[in-house]
Amino acid sequence: MPQGNIYDPAIETMPRQEREAYQSKLLRSLVRHSYDHAPGWKKRLDQAGVRPSHIRTIRDLERIPIIRKNDMIQLQREMPPLGGLLAAPPEKVERISVAPGPIYLPFIRADAWASAKAYYGLGFRPGDKALNTFSYMYMASWVTDACMRTLGVAIVPTGVGNTELQGQIMRELQVAGFCGTPSFLLTIIKKAEELGYNFKRDFKLRAAMLTAEKFTPAVKKALKEYGLTCQDLYGTAEGHVAFECEYTNGYHMLDECLWEIVEPKTGRPLGPGEQGELVGTSLNYRGFPLLRFGTGDLAYYIDDSCPCGRTSYRIGPLLGRVEDTVKVRGAWVFPRQVEEVMAKFPQVSRFQAVISRTQNRDVFTMKVETQDTAGKDNLRTAIAEGIQDLCRLKVDKIDFVASGTIPADRKAMVDERVWE
């Protein structure tokens, strides 16, 4: 039975030695299941000289090679459609998300149960109504949907945009929970105020699952002024999750998700306080398992106790990216994607994608040098459509600049955002 903000006290407060035994048991089962039912995983493990019998405890995890997004793209091209990574009957797949790359991610509802503990820790309760503002094109929305159903929370699927309507729905349905980006929640609140509402008086919002962008101190302070709990959730499109408790002193690792901090080049596990790449293995994701998924995020882990009573390790604040991939308005954008689009336009001599931030919103600008001055309007439209089709992200501005403005040794994409 839940106690306070802890959904499963027996698991979440267990002594660490017991947790290691619990996770080791789940890991052995997952590796054996992956090897026996997913030919892509059998191939990867065989190539690494790893057999399921070699993985006895979580300390053996480092024997498995890290899998990254580029690996998944290559596997899915070699063994279409899902790279041989599906370890469940095809009829168990409810939906397939198309992530940038493209990477195809099947969603199996039974795999998402463990993350419900994180949502409970963020304040969602049975009988609540929650606005889900994530696009249903992406995995985050489906995992959120599944976790809310597990908790007995009624989901109101609104998706992105329509700020005024979102506020109306939130007020008229007396919605208690919000799922989306911090900046979008603040935008809805500001719009409600513009329309003459008093947020604290007229709205019943109590809990928020905030993720998919950096939760800046400025936005956090603004939301707190409205009496909202400002706990953050860290998640990947592939299903790995960690969350802040009410003490907001790091992201608690789910007991069913093994997180490692590793040296990026070697994959060697690092100790508490050492900075490295965050690598996740969701022990409950048996239908589409990802063993040692390299997130590309830099962080460190904390091993001291937390006043909330949970005994799991915690992930410290994210420190940046291993590579220069950038998250814009909740979506990852790869430099090579921008290059792939722009390679279709021989009239473009140089280009650069610039990510900036204005009024708590990410701004995506393409700077372009071209000699074809007569066809700029058509070129602008074609570039915008190409970026949106491949990156699933709208370009805010396309600026045609004078020849020589963009350096010859420029990066394809630069992040100029300043987080305050």
Disulfide bonds with the S-S distance in Angstrom:
none
